[in-house]
Amino acid sequence: MRADKARLQLDLDQPPAGPTPDHLALIRNQIKEIITVGGHKEKKAMFEALVEDIEIQRRQRHPTLPHPDRQQWRRAGPGASP
């Protein structure tokens, strides 16, 4: 039990690792493939996974994208805060 607690604490103390360059390349290639040859259902599923919300104000769209830490959200586009 103590070993489990120590392992869990170590996991909490270390920052999460980001995706590797190979993993990013795989994701990028999958997105390109969906955009170029995917059907409507595949494109819709991809955008639903990537975009949390879209606000429309005065004919301008403002998508909200998930922040890497998944606890905060950021708005994308002109005038967006980082």
Phi, psi and omega in degrees: 000319179294322179296319177297317180297316179296319179296317179295320179296320177298318177299321180289326183285335181270133178294149180295144179279140177280175179292149178283161176303324178294320180293318177297320178296319178298314179297314180301316180295322179294320178296315178301317181296317180297318181294320186276321185235357182286153176276180182302316182296319180294317179295317180298315180298320180296313181293325176297326179285330185265335185242124181282316186204152174231123178257135177244119179229121178051049178065016175247138180260138180231092179287147175253121184253148179293138176281150184306329181278359175060004177254347179235158178237148178231149179271138179258155174109186183300137179074011182283145176273145182291000000 
